């Protein structure tokens, strides 16, 4: 099962998501699960949840901290 994973505003790649969790999809990018949110159809998903076979696209949004 192939999924398009987009690091919003930066890049997107196709990933084989069979047997993987949403958090596993972060491995292809230089980001930590603590600095991003994962979205499917605009809704957040937990990093430890297995990727659903009906999902075609996952967006990774960098969280911005103010100072």
Secondary structure, 3 states (H helix, E strand, C coil): CEEEEEECCCEEEEEECCCCECHHHHHHCCCCCCCEEEEECCEECCCCCECCCCCCEEEEEECCCCC
